């Protein structure tokens, strides 16, 4: 593992990552989207071919750009629209079920119809 990744491992919050890469940010955006920003950053890093083999300066600059892009995704959009986490992606497939259909599907609890 190279020095950049060793330094990044010590970072614990979105603010620490943004400060580490000297990126300006709006605290309200980070407060609402911190986990989403970090997850998107991780996704962008995984999608970047050869990131681990880059020279350290290029690697740092690339990671900085990826984090800036991840942060900007949530300045311009929302967690629900970006669907970074599985729970948001799965929510699109949820269909509503009416109470009447639930009642019809439940067995009668020993009640006799009059």
Rosetta constraint file for C-alpha pairs under 8 A:
AtomPair CA 1 CA 5 HARMONIC 6.47 0.50
AtomPair CA 1 CA 6 HARMONIC 6.67 0.50
AtomPair CA 2 CA 6 HARMONIC 6.27 0.50
AtomPair CA 2 CA 56 HARMONIC 7.86 0.50
AtomPair CA 3 CA 7 HARMONIC 6.15 0.50
AtomPair CA 3 CA 56 HARMONIC 7.92 0.50
AtomPair CA 4 CA 8 HARMONIC 6.20 0.50
AtomPair CA 4 CA 56 HARMONIC 6.92 0.50
AtomPair CA 4 CA 59 HARMONIC 7.95 0.50
AtomPair CA 4 CA 60 HARMONIC 6.92 0.50
AtomPair CA 5 CA 9 HARMONIC 6.15 0.50
AtomPair CA 6 CA 10 HARMONIC 7.05 0.50
AtomPair CA 7 CA 11 HARMONIC 7.17 0.50
AtomPair CA 8 CA 17 HARMONIC 7.52 0.50
AtomPair CA 11 CA 16 HARMONIC 5.81 0.50
AtomPair CA 11 CA 17 HARMONIC 6.28 0.50
AtomPair CA 12 CA 16 HARMONIC 6.54 0.50
AtomPair CA 12 CA 17 HARMONIC 7.75 0.50
AtomPair CA 13 CA 17 HARMONIC 6.49 0.50
AtomPair CA 13 CA 34 HARMONIC 7.72 0.50
AtomPair CA 14 CA 18 HARMONIC 6.16 0.50
AtomPair CA 14 CA 30 HARMONIC 7.13 0.50
AtomPair CA 14 CA 34 HARMONIC 5.56 0.50
AtomPair CA 14 CA 35 HARMONIC 7.42 0.50
AtomPair CA 14 CA 37 HARMONIC 7.32 0.50
AtomPair CA 14 CA 38 HARMONIC 6.34 0.50
AtomPair CA 15 CA 19 HARMONIC 5.94 0.50
AtomPair CA 15 CA 30 HARMONIC 7.51 0.50
AtomPair CA 16 CA 20 HARMONIC 5.87 0.50
AtomPair CA 17 CA 21 HARMONIC 6.31 0.50
AtomPair CA 18 CA 22 HARMONIC 6.04 0.50
AtomPair CA 18 CA 23 HARMONIC 5.12 0.50
AtomPair CA 18 CA 24 HARMONIC 7.18 0.50
AtomPair CA 18 CA 25 HARMONIC 7.46 0.50
AtomPair CA 18 CA 67 HARMONIC 7.49 0.50
AtomPair CA 19 CA 23 HARMONIC 5.98 0.50
AtomPair CA 19 CA 24 HARMONIC 7.69 0.50
AtomPair CA 21 CA 64 HARMONIC 5.59 0.50
AtomPair CA 23 CA 64 HARMONIC 7.92 0.50
AtomPair CA 23 CA 68 HARMONIC 7.00 0.50
AtomPair CA 25 CA 29 HARMONIC 7.68 0.50
AtomPair CA 25 CA 30 HARMONIC 7.51 0.50
AtomPair CA 26 CA 30 HARMONIC 6.58 0.50
AtomPair CA 27 CA 31 HARMONIC 5.96 0.50
AtomPair CA 28 CA 32 HARMONIC 6.37 0.50
AtomPair CA 29 CA 33 HARMONIC 6.06 0.50
AtomPair CA 29 CA 34 HARMONIC 7.81 0.50
AtomPair CA 29 CA 74 HARMONIC 7.13 0.50
AtomPair CA 29 CA 75 HARMONIC 6.45 0.50
AtomPair CA 30 CA 34 HARMONIC 4.82 0.50
AtomPair CA 30 CA 37 HARMONIC 7.78 0.50
AtomPair CA 33 CA 37 HARMONIC 5.99 0.50
AtomPair CA 33 CA 74 HARMONIC 6.91 0.50
AtomPair CA 33 CA 79 HARMONIC 6.86 0.50
AtomPair CA 34 CA 38 HARMONIC 6.37 0.50
AtomPair CA 35 CA 39 HARMONIC 6.03 0.50
AtomPair CA 36 CA 40 HARMONIC 6.02 0.50
AtomPair CA 36 CA 79 HARMONIC 6.71 0.50
AtomPair CA 36 CA 84 HARMONIC 6.22 0.50
AtomPair CA 36 CA 85 HARMONIC 7.46 0.50
AtomPair CA 37 CA 41 HARMONIC 6.10 0.50
AtomPair CA 37 CA 67 HARMONIC 7.78 0.50
AtomPair CA 37 CA 70 HARMONIC 5.47 0.50
AtomPair CA 37 CA 71 HARMONIC 5.47 0.50
AtomPair CA 37 CA 73 HARMONIC 7.97 0.50
AtomPair CA 37 CA 74 HARMONIC 7.12 0.50
AtomPair CA 38 CA 42 HARMONIC 6.18 0.50
AtomPair CA 38 CA 67 HARMONIC 7.86 0.50
AtomPair CA 38 CA 70 HARMONIC 7.52 0.50
AtomPair CA 39 CA 43 HARMONIC 6.22 0.50
AtomPair CA 39 CA 84 HARMONIC 6.91 0.50
AtomPair CA 39 CA 85 HARMONIC 7.93 0.50
AtomPair CA 40 CA 44 HARMONIC 6.14 0.50
AtomPair CA 40 CA 70 HARMONIC 5.51 0.50
AtomPair CA 40 CA 84 HARMONIC 6.41 0.50
AtomPair CA 41 CA 45 HARMONIC 6.16 0.50
AtomPair CA 41 CA 66 HARMONIC 6.10 0.50
AtomPair CA 41 CA 67 HARMONIC 5.27 0.50
AtomPair CA 41 CA 69 HARMONIC 7.90 0.50
AtomPair CA 41 CA 70 HARMONIC 5.31 0.50
AtomPair CA 42 CA 46 HARMONIC 6.22 0.50
AtomPair CA 43 CA 47 HARMONIC 6.26 0.50
AtomPair CA 44 CA 48 HARMONIC 6.32 0.50
AtomPair CA 44 CA 66 HARMONIC 6.23 0.50
AtomPair CA 44 CA 70 HARMONIC 7.77 0.50
AtomPair CA 45 CA 51 HARMONIC 7.30 0.50
AtomPair CA 45 CA 63 HARMONIC 7.14 0.50
AtomPair CA 45 CA 66 HARMONIC 7.01 0.50
AtomPair CA 50 CA 54 HARMONIC 6.37 0.50
AtomPair CA 51 CA 59 HARMONIC 6.26 0.50
AtomPair CA 51 CA 62 HARMONIC 7.99 0.50
AtomPair CA 52 CA 59 HARMONIC 7.56 0.50
AtomPair CA 54 CA 58 HARMONIC 6.21 0.50
AtomPair CA 54 CA 59 HARMONIC 5.40 0.50
AtomPair CA 55 CA 59 HARMONIC 5.94 0.50
AtomPair CA 56 CA 60 HARMONIC 5.98 0.50
AtomPair CA 57 CA 61 HARMONIC 6.21 0.50
AtomPair CA 58 CA 62 HARMONIC 5.98 0.50
AtomPair CA 59 CA 63 HARMONIC 6.09 0.50
AtomPair CA 60 CA 64 HARMONIC 6.07 0.50
AtomPair CA 61 CA 65 HARMONIC 6.23 0.50
AtomPair CA 62 CA 66 HARMONIC 6.18 0.50
AtomPair CA 63 CA 67 HARMONIC 6.09 0.50
AtomPair CA 64 CA 68 HARMONIC 6.12 0.50
AtomPair CA 65 CA 69 HARMONIC 6.09 0.50
AtomPair CA 66 CA 70 HARMONIC 6.13 0.50
AtomPair CA 67 CA 71 HARMONIC 6.09 0.50
AtomPair CA 68 CA 72 HARMONIC 6.05 0.50
AtomPair CA 69 CA 73 HARMONIC 6.18 0.50
AtomPair CA 70 CA 74 HARMONIC 7.10 0.50
AtomPair CA 71 CA 75 HARMONIC 6.58 0.50
AtomPair CA 72 CA 76 HARMONIC 6.22 0.50
AtomPair CA 73 CA 77 HARMONIC 5.93 0.50
AtomPair CA 73 CA 78 HARMONIC 7.86 0.50
AtomPair CA 73 CA 82 HARMONIC 7.70 0.50
AtomPair CA 74 CA 78 HARMONIC 5.40 0.50
AtomPair CA 74 CA 79 HARMONIC 6.90 0.50
AtomPair CA 74 CA 82 HARMONIC 7.84 0.50
AtomPair CA 77 CA 81 HARMONIC 6.53 0.50
AtomPair CA 77 CA 82 HARMONIC 6.90 0.50
AtomPair CA 78 CA 82 HARMONIC 6.06 0.50
AtomPair CA 79 CA 83 HARMONIC 5.89 0.50
AtomPair CA 79 CA 84 HARMONIC 6.97 0.50
AtomPair CA 80 CA 88 HARMONIC 6.16 0.50
AtomPair CA 83 CA 87 HARMONIC 7.96 0.50
AtomPair CA 83 CA 88 HARMONIC 5.00 0.50
AtomPair CA 83 CA 89 HARMONIC 5.44 0.50
AtomPair CA 84 CA 88 HARMONIC 7.16 0.50
AtomPair CA 84 CA 89 HARMONIC 7.60 0.50
AtomPair CA 85 CA 89 HARMONIC 6.73 0.50
AtomPair CA 86 CA 90 HARMONIC 5.94 0.50
AtomPair CA 87 CA 91 HARMONIC 6.10 0.50
AtomPair CA 88 CA 92 HARMONIC 7.07 0.50
AtomPair CA 89 CA 93 HARMONIC 7.86 0.50
AtomPair CA 90 CA 94 HARMONIC 7.14 0.50
AtomPair CA 97 CA 101 HARMONIC 6.83 0.50
AtomPair CA 97 CA 102 HARMONIC 7.25 0.50
AtomPair CA 98 CA 102 HARMONIC 6.52 0.50
AtomPair CA 99 CA 103 HARMONIC 6.13 0.50
AtomPair CA 100 CA 104 HARMONIC 6.12 0.50
AtomPair CA 101 CA 105 HARMONIC 6.16 0.50
AtomPair CA 102 CA 106 HARMONIC 6.31 0.50
AtomPair CA 108 CA 112 HARMONIC 8.00 0.50
